[in-house]
Amino acid sequence: MDPAEGVTPEYMCLSKLRFRASLRPGDAALQTELKSRVLQLEMAPWYVSLAKQFSWPAEPRLAAIQAKVQTKLDELKDDDTDTPHWPQRLEYLCSIGDKTEATALAISKSEDTSLTTNKRLDAVFALFRIAYFHGCNVKDMGKAIHKAHELVDRGGDWRSRNKLKAYEAIYCLSVRDYTHAAELFIDCVSTFESYELVDFGTIVQYCVLACMIALARHELQTTLQKQGATVQALRCQFPELREFVESLHECRYADFMKSLAWVETQICTDPVFHPHYHYYVREMRIKAYIQLLRAYRSLSLNNIATTFGLSREYIEDEISRFTAAGRLQCRIDAVNGCVITGAANGVAVVGGGAGSSTPGATDRSALYQGIIREGDLLLNRVKKLASVINF
């Protein structure tokens, strides 16, 4: 299968299936599906690794598949002809899940200075795909991105530079750098051609999720409206994701919370998002609270609870936790049952931290903390001075 034709190789899609199976080791149906598809694609080396992980019994067909794999590898050995076979051999090693051999070949070609820059970049991108496929190894993915930047700066063509944006955007998601990820996805989604890594639908989903947490409300709608392909995909393929975007933009917070719950079910089984899905959901909830509270000097807890479709007790507990953590600069008036934001001129002093979209929120929070620290220092100096005078 040629990735250039716009179709992601089937074996790359199996990485998510394996990840879901690893999250639910007792799900026999998932393991049966995974085992069947791996054998169908004749991925003998990967099957051996999976059999150890999931304790699969001996497979009668494995020996025959291994023989076919070896025959194919013998055919793809480089000889003295003018046409090198290593790109096809590397792709085949990746397609059968042979991590060790594929990594060794990709590294050797990425460091081969006799090759053109673009050929070396192809090998580096293969290293990224290997790390992505085999458990989303963030460290190896980062090394590949660093190496790719070095080579691109030496003269990579437009195709390589465009591919690098998609690869780096996914890496940024894996290290929780949502702002840079959003910028890269916005740049590459309209010219996306890295189908050898993920399909276009996945790129659209990643783009929207990154933009939701990284961009301010007024920027979000404007940015996505400029992406015709993204808008079309949201309308036709991802109505739930479209509701996630529109409910926040239109301040339909109860609908937004339902959409966020759906998003959580999706990203918790995604190998890129899984380590961070609790963080993502928390930051999006904070973003919604900021968006509501910033326009009020005070707002009753009952009103907030009704607006979000949650109980008053839950809202009070959550806002208390976010306030104590310094993520919401407000206080709860338990006597009057309301949240006091300390707003001035209609702009609430709330927010700050990762994912915040409130202009100046972080600066206000830092200023507040700075005043507290300086006050403590002043009190200490006064105490010292008083002790000297008393002596």
Stockholm file with secondary structure:
# STOCKHOLM 1.0

chainA/1-391         MDPAEGVTPEYMCLSKLRFRASLRPGDAALQTELKSRVLQLEMAPWYVSLAKQFSWPAEPRLAAIQAKVQTKLDELKDDDTDTPHWPQRLEYLCSIGDKTEATALAISKSEDTSLTTNKRLDAVFALFRIAYFHGCNVKDMGKAIHKAHELVDRGGDWRSRNKLKAYEAIYCLSVRDYTHAAELFIDCVSTFESYELVDFGTIVQYCVLACMIALARHELQTTLQKQGATVQALRCQFPELREFVESLHECRYADFMKSLAWVETQICTDPVFHPHYHYYVREMRIKAYIQLLRAYRSLSLNNIATTFGLSREYIEDEISRFTAAGRLQCRIDAVNGCVITGAANGVAVVGGGAGSSTPGATDRSALYQGIIREGDLLLNRVKKLASVINF
#=GR chainA/1-391 SS CCGGGTCCCHHHHHHHHHHHHHHCTTCHHHHHHHHHHHHHTTCHHHHHHHHHHHTCCCCTTHHHHHHHHHHHHHHTCCCSSSSCCHHHHHHHHHHTTCHHHHHHHHHHHHTCTTSCHHHHHHHHHHHHHHHHHTTCCHHHHHHHHHHHHHHHHTTCCHHHHHHHHHHHHHHHHHTTCHHHHHHHHHHHGGGCCCTTTSCHHHHHHHHHHHHHHHSCHHHHHHHHHTCHHHHHHHHHTCHHHHHHHHHHHTTCHHHHHHHHHHHHHHHTTCTTTGGGHHHHHHHHHHHHHHHHHTTCSEEEHHHHHHHHTSCHHHHHHHHHHHHHTTSSCCEEETTTTEEECCCBTTBCCCCCSTTCCSTTHHHHHHHHHHHHHHHHHHHHHHHHHHHHHHC
#=GC SS_cons         CCGGGTCCCHHHHHHHHHHHHHHCTTCHHHHHHHHHHHHHTTCHHHHHHHHHHHTCCCCTTHHHHHHHHHHHHHHTCCCSSSSCCHHHHHHHHHHTTCHHHHHHHHHHHHTCTTSCHHHHHHHHHHHHHHHHHTTCCHHHHHHHHHHHHHHHHTTCCHHHHHHHHHHHHHHHHHTTCHHHHHHHHHHHGGGCCCTTTSCHHHHHHHHHHHHHHHSCHHHHHHHHHTCHHHHHHHHHTCHHHHHHHHHHHTTCHHHHHHHHHHHHHHHTTCTTTGGGHHHHHHHHHHHHHHHHHTTCSEEEHHHHHHHHTSCHHHHHHHHHHHHHTTSSCCEEETTTTEEECCCBTTBCCCCCSTTCCSTTHHHHHHHHHHHHHHHHHHHHHHHHHHHHHHC
//
